[in-house]
Amino acid sequence: MDGLGIHSGHQFDLLGGLSDENIERVKRQNRRKISVIIGNPPYNANQQNERENNKNRTYPHIDDRIKRTYIKESTAQKTKLYDMYSRFYRWASDRLGDEGIIAFITNRSFIESRTFDGFRKVVASNFDDIRIVDLGGDVRANPSLSGPTHNVFAIQTGVAIMFLVRNKVRGGSELKYVRRPEEEHAEDKLSWLGRNRIDELATQTIKPNDKGTWLNQIAPSEWDDFLPIADKKTKSDVTGRAERAIFKLFSLGVVTARDEWVYAREKADLEERLPYFLERYQGIRTRLADLPKNRRRDAIGETEIKLTRALKNNLVAGTSLRFSSDRLRRSLYRPFQARWLYFSSALNEMPYRNREFWPDAGSRNRCIAFLCGNRLDFAAIGTDITPAYSLMSLDPNQGIARYRYTKSGERIDNITDWALNRFTRHYGKKAGVTKDAIFAYCYAILHDPVYREKYALNLKREFPRIPFYPDFVQWVEWGEKLLDLHIDYEEVDPYPLERVETPNPKRAEGSHPRPKLKSVLAEGAETGSVVVDEDTQITGIPAGAWDYRLGNRSAIDWVLDQHKEKKPRDPTIAAKFNTYRFADYKESMIDLLAKVVRVSVETNAVTDAMATLDRSKWDSP
C-alpha cells in the first residue's frame, strides 16, 4: 500500500492491547488477510465526566500514525483527530492490505468538517472508490432539527455511512455521494436504508480536491491570492525566511476540561474552590505514593474532583500541586463576559500557546479571536485577555495576538516583517503602514459583511485570508473603532434604555423575583425589550441591536444567557460551591446590558458603512 509500508495488513495496539489474553488472537489475525472491515466504532471523544472511568485510552502506535498522516496533511489544529472514530479509520486503513473494503457508521464530521481535511486528503489518495450515505440529523448545525425526530440514533451529531474500497489497480479516487433531505424524519431514513442497495442509489459524483474538500467545493477565485492571516508553516519557521502569513503565532483558546472548578465570576470563589480541589488531589497522591507507578492509574478509583488525562498523569508521576494566587487572571469566557480563571498547565487540560501571548496575570495584549469551524457563520471578537476555547460556540476559536513573548519575557512583534513589506509595497510608504495599522486593518476586514458573505464557505474551511482594499486609512480607522468597542466594552457609555418596574405586592418579604432573562422582539418592530425577571423589564432597545451576532447568539443574548441560574454539571460544585444567585448580579447585568446595546448599535453603524461602499470599480472584492 502506497505510503503505508510495513503497516499494510497488520493489526497493532488499537485492538490487541485490550488484554493479555488477546495477544495470541492478534498474532493469528496478523497471519490472515482481512478484506472486509465493518463496524460502528465506539465513541466517547472528549468525555465530559472522568468519574465514568471510560476516558479514551491512548494508543501510541495508532496515534503516531494519525499524527504522521491525518494531522500532517491538515490545516486545522484540533485534538479530536485522536478520537475513537479517527483511530478506527486509521487502524482499519492500515490493517486492510492492498485490496478490500471498510464500511463504518460514524458522525458526519469526517465528510465536511475542517478538522478532518487531512483525513479526507489521505483517504482520497489511499482508496479508489468512496461511497457516502449522508443521513444528516446534525442538530448542532441546524437547531431547528430534533435529535429524537430527525437523527437515526436520536443524538445531536449528524450521522453518515462511509464505504472505502481499495483495489490493486488505481486510477484515481472516485467519490459518490447521496444525502437524505434535511427535514426527513429518522424512521423514514431507516425505511429508505432498508429498501435500497448501495449500488442502486442515485448518487452525485465528486472529485476530491487538493484542499481535502468533498462537499460544496469552491471554484478557484481571487481568495487564493489574498494574504493568509496565519498558517502552520509560518508558525513553525524558526529562521523567518519561510514566513508567508500576516501573523507568526496563533493559538486555540484555553481548554480547561473543568470550567466549573477553574472559572468563576468572583476571585474569592476560586480562592475557596481551588484549595479544596488541590487538597483532595494531594490526598489521592499520598494514597498512591507507596504503589509502583505502573499500578497507580488503575488505583485512582472514584473521586469527588474532576480528573482528566493530564491530571491523572500527574498523579501517576507523583507530582505535587499547590494553590498559587499568582495563577489567577482575567479571561474572556464568553462574548462580553470576562471571568476569573485559574491559569495552570496542571489544571487546564490544554493551555495551548496562550502563555506566549499572556505570560502573567497582569499581561494585556490585543488579540483577535475568530471562529474556526464549519457549523456556524464566521465571527470574530477582539480581546486583550486570555480567551476560552469555546468562546463563541462549541466550535473552537483561534487567537492571533498583536505581540508574543519569549521564554525570557521579551515582548516581540507577532506580525511578520513579510506582512509589513507586502502591505508597504502595495499601499506605499505614505499610507502610514505600521504593524499596529495592519492589526486594525485585519480586524476591520474580518467584520466586513460583504467579505463574510462572499467568502462564507472559505471561512468555514480555512483560516481567513486578507485582501488589499482601496483606502487603507479608512479601513484602519474602522478597525480601531471596532477594537476599542469590543475590547473596552465595560468603558463605553450605556445606551439610554427605559426600565419598567411592576413589582408583585404579594411576594413574600425577603424573597426575590424569579429571573426571566428573555429577549422580546416582535417582527417589524423598531424596538424590543428584555424581560429581566418577574418585576423588571428593559425597553427601548433598537431592533437592529440583535443583528450583531457572535456564533449562535446575538451579543445581547450572550449577556442574558451568561446570567441565568443553571445547575452546575459537576456534582461536587453543585453540592458545595453553587452560590450564584441572579438577584446578586441583577443591577450589574442591567448596566452591562446597556453597554452591550451601545456596542451592538455602534458596531452595526460601522459594518453598515462598509456594506454601502461602491465596490464596482475595485480590482479585488
HELIX and SHEET records of a PDB file:
HELIX    1   1 GLY A    5  HIS A    7  5                                   3    
HELIX    2   2 ASP A   13  GLY A   16  1                                   4    
HELIX    3   3 ASP A   20  ASN A   22  5                                   3    
HELIX    4   4 ILE A   23  ASN A   30  1                                   8    
HELIX    5   5 GLU A   50  GLU A   52  5                                   3    
HELIX    6   6 PRO A   60  ILE A   66  1                                   7    
HELIX    7   7 LYS A   67  ILE A   71  3                                   5    
HELIX    8   8 THR A   79  TYR A   82  5                                   4    
HELIX    9   9 MET A   84  ARG A   95  1                                  12    
HELIX   10  10 SER A  109  GLU A  112  1                                   4    
HELIX   11  11 ARG A  114  PHE A  116  5                                   3    
HELIX   12  12 ASP A  117  ASN A  126  1                                  10    
HELIX   13  13 GLY A  147  HIS A  150  1                                   4    
HELIX   14  14 ALA A  186  ARG A  195  1                                  10    
HELIX   15  15 ILE A  198  GLU A  200  5                                   3    
HELIX   16  16 GLU A  222  ASP A  225  5                                   4    
HELIX   17  17 LYS A  232  SER A  236  1                                   5    
HELIX   18  18 ASP A  259  VAL A  262  1                                   4    
HELIX   19  19 LYS A  267  LEU A  288  1                                  22    
HELIX   20  20 LYS A  293  ALA A  299  1                                   7    
HELIX   21  21 ARG A  309  ALA A  317  1                                   9    
HELIX   22  22 SER A  325  ARG A  327  5                                   3    
HELIX   23  23 ASN A  354  GLU A  356  5                                   3    
HELIX   24  24 ASP A  417  TYR A  427  1                                  11    
HELIX   25  25 LYS A  429  ALA A  431  5                                   3    
HELIX   26  26 LYS A  435  ILE A  445  1                                  11    
HELIX   27  27 PRO A  449  LYS A  454  1                                   6    
HELIX   28  28 ALA A  456  ARG A  461  1                                   6    
HELIX   29  29 PHE A  472  ILE A  487  1                                  16    
HELIX   30  30 TYR A  489  GLU A  491  5                                   3    
HELIX   31  31 ALA A  543  ASP A  547  5                                   5    
HELIX   32  32 ALA A  555  ASP A  561  1                                   7    
HELIX   33  33 PRO A  571  LYS A  576  1                                   6    
HELIX   34  34 PHE A  582  ALA A  611  1                                  30    
SHEET    1   A 6 VAL A  36  GLY A  39  0                                        
SHEET    2   A 6 GLY A 100  ASN A 107  1                                        
SHEET    3   A 6 VAL A 159  ARG A 166 -1                                        
SHEET    4   A 6 ASP A 129  GLY A 136 -1                                        
SHEET    5   A 6 GLU A 174  ARG A 179  1                                        
SHEET    6   A 6 GLN A 204  ILE A 206 -1                                        
SHEET    1   B 2 LEU A 227  PRO A 228  0                                        
SHEET    2   B 2 ARG A 465  ILE A 466 -1                                        
SHEET    1   C 4 SER A 251  LEU A 252  0                                        
SHEET    2   C 4 ASN A 397  ALA A 401 -1                                        
SHEET    3   C 4 CYS A 367  LEU A 371 -1                                        
SHEET    4   C 4 ALA A 380  THR A 383 -1                                        
SHEET    1   D 4 TYR A 263  ALA A 264  0                                        
SHEET    2   D 4 GLN A 337  TYR A 342 -1                                        
SHEET    3   D 4 LEU A 328  ARG A 334 -1                                        
SHEET    4   D 4 THR A 386  PRO A 387  1                                        
SHEET    1   E 2 TYR A 403  TYR A 405  0                                        
SHEET    2   E 2 ARG A 411  ASP A 413 -1                                        
SHEET    1   F 4 GLU A 498  GLU A 501  0                                        
SHEET    2   F 4 THR A 536  PRO A 542 -1                                        
SHEET    3   F 4 THR A 527  ASP A 533 -1                                        
SHEET    4   F 4 PRO A 515  VAL A 520 -1                                        
SHEET    1   G 2 ARG A 549  LEU A 550  0                                        
SHEET    2   G 2 ARG A 553  SER A 554 -1                                        
END                                                                             
